[in-house]
Amino acid sequence: MMADHLEARIEAGELRPNTPLPAERRLATEYGVSLGTARHATQILRERGLVFTIRSKGTFIADENRRRRHQT
């Protein structure tokens, strides 16, 4: 459910392309879930091609070009 809600926020433009996704700890607090649940939601978004992670930098919202590449 958390991943679906975050996806809706991305699609609505609330979370803008190429901006950082809030930290998993912050998301866990915001959604009232465990850190493990927040990490799982981030992984689901990554699998859907909606976010990408750069090691030591963070997780970012994917732009349309990156999403299209993920779908093919």
C-alpha positions in Angstrom: 0.0 0.0 0.0 2.8 2.4 0.8 4.5 1.8 -2.6 1.1 2.4 -4.3 0.6 5.7 -2.4 4.1 6.9 -3.2 3.5 5.9 -6.9 0.4 8.1 -6.9 2.3 11.0 -5.4 4.9 10.6 -8.2 2.3 10.4 -10.9 0.5 13.5 -9.5 3.7 15.4 -9.6 4.0 15.9 -5.9 7.3 14.1 -6.0 9.2 15.6 -9.0 11.5 13.8 -11.4 15.2 13.9 -10.5 14.6 15.0 -7.0 15.5 12.8 -4.0 12.9 10.5 -2.5 12.7 11.2 1.2 15.0 9.0 3.3 13.6 5.7 4.2 13.6 6.6 7.9 11.6 9.7 7.2 9.2 7.7 5.1 8.8 5.1 7.8 8.0 7.9 10.3 5.6 9.7 7.9 3.7 6.5 7.1 3.9 5.1 10.6 5.6 1.9 9.4 8.8 0.0 10.2 12.0 0.8 8.5 11.9 -2.6 6.8 8.5 -1.8 5.3 9.8 1.6 4.0 12.8 -0.2 2.5 10.5 -2.8 0.8 8.3 0.0 -0.6 11.4 1.7 -2.0 12.4 -1.6 -3.6 9.0 -2.0 -5.2 9.2 1.5 -6.7 12.7 0.6 -8.0 11.3 -2.5 -9.6 8.5 -0.5 -11.2 11.1 1.9 -12.7 9.7 4.9 -10.7 12.9 5.6 -8.7 16.6 4.8 -9.1 19.3 4.7 -6.5 22.8 6.0 -6.8 25.1 4.5 -4.2 26.2 7.0 -1.5 23.9 9.6 -3.1 20.4 8.5 -2.5 17.2 7.4 -4.2 15.7 9.7 -6.8 12.4 10.0 -8.7 12.9 8.7 -12.3 12.0 11.0 -15.2 9.9 9.9 -18.2 12.9 8.8 -20.3 14.3 6.6 -17.5 10.8 5.1 -16.9 10.4 4.3 -20.6 13.8 2.6 -20.7 12.8 0.5 -17.8 9.6 -0.7 -19.5 11.3 -2.0 -22.6 
